[in-house]
Amino acid sequence: MFTRSRRRDFLAALLGAQALTSLSACVDDNRVPDGDLLDPGMTLGHRLRELHRTGPFVPPAMAADAPVFDAIVVGGGVAGLAAVRRLRAAGLTQVQLIELDDRLGGTARHGESPVTRFPWGAHYVTAPLADDTLTIGVLDEMGAIEGRDALGHPIISERFGCREPDERLCVDGRFHEGLTPTAAIDAHDEHDLRRFEGIVDELGALVDSAGAPAFALPRARSSRDAALLGLDRLSFREFLLQQGLTSPHLHWLCDYAVRDDDGVDIDEASAWAGLFYFCARRRPGVEERGVVTWPEGNGALVTTLARHLPLQPLVDQAVVDVRAGDDGGAVVTVLDRAGALRALPARHVVMATPRFVAARLVEPLRRAPPVWLASFSTSAWVTANVHLRERPKDMGLSFAWDTVALDSATPYGASLGYVNATHQQGRDHGPTVWTWYLPLTGRAPDEARRLLHDGDRALWASVCIKDLERMHPGVRQLITRVDIGRFGHAMVRPVPGLFSSGALDAAAAPVGPIHFAHTDLSGMALFEEALFHGTRAAEEILAARGVITPSWLPA
């Protein structure tokens, strides 16, 4: 295996010193291509904060002819769209969705260019097991399911399953298939990897005395057994060390997993959350489930859910206050970009927003902040969409959907590498868009957000390009634009104590006609969890109206 110094010597011998000097000059060229900066909700969100600093908020007078909505859904991410979908399926047509940003999707939003559609955040789901009926329903609606296997698990259409090769790992300038560099690990690594796999298989098969699996998607179907929840008192690294698992590669793999799914590192993640990542999709006799993805990532799922909107959504508008009305319903006050306020009445409201946002907007929570609020924190992320006029020629292996560098080391932490938007289209040559991800882990959330917003587009684009050059020297010369996304509250952080504290259940409890739906309520920012909570909140409303008697959805 080449070290960096040996690789340089090899190139010098092959190309000559003058050519290598020219290549180095290209790599060190710090010019940043043009691009845009995406700051979801930042401007209106800060206006909202200032609005409430001036004193108790007084809603404006309601127009005499204001229509009373069946429900108002605040938040146009997956949870909000899932709530609308379920309400529409039950026959409710006066359902109004309000979204702070200029487009729907939240962290599953997508963009597009003349080259391709591409994700801004979430970019896949794992093929569901038979008991995840909600995810199966959405994928079936998309035509992604072509049958069931002998155990009843859905078979994903080849068109939607991630085409091979799916993953590449770059180690010291060389690319390996998958995320385990078999040629670079030693006997200790192999031993610990096998032992960890055995632990995962055992936990994936475990059911409690009530028949609930130890770990399941959505999380509400997981066992509440006290011994299992005891894992929540440890960090993921502490759990591994207690098991005598010290392999550097295993620790890297576990760290990568929780940074990718949860925006926290191996020292910040609860051991329960870390094991959930590996165990929730495991069942005895079931092969590892593949990835389902699209060029625009989970933006394709957002588009499917948005087809159920019965009314034109109100986008680019901020909800500033939600409170119970005099008639048993609720009143939602909205601020538009022009600064105008208006009050909208509804029989019910679904707050499909992060918990800290709901606590600022819902009047009784703002007046008396609940104790559970302190249990929730969120992670900050930088994402970049990098347009290339052609692919680098230095891989040695064909390009994959997901490419990760084992030795990524930006000044702000290790990146998660990039996904290739044109991979699912079978376009392996020519222009493409890479979506690059950097969670700002290993620091307090407020500090991470300060770093995020102190850095402008040029700084984060430079960090991204330099990180990509570790894998693809000279790639800067192929990049035509870099768009940067700054997500200050990208996802809830599943830190030790969150799952065992009771905060998740307490935060999900409705307040009169106001219901709550967000991935925060699962402690993990997954599509399956957002879909569950949106559906659950909608079914609370339907039950209150006497339309259904919910039985299968846990509280």
Order of alpha helices (4+ residues) and beta strands (2+ residues): alpha-alpha-beta-alpha-beta-alpha-beta-beta-beta-beta-alpha-beta-beta-beta-beta-alpha-alpha-alpha-alpha-alpha-beta-alpha-beta-beta-beta-beta-alpha-alpha-beta-beta-beta-beta-alpha-alpha-beta-alpha-beta-alpha
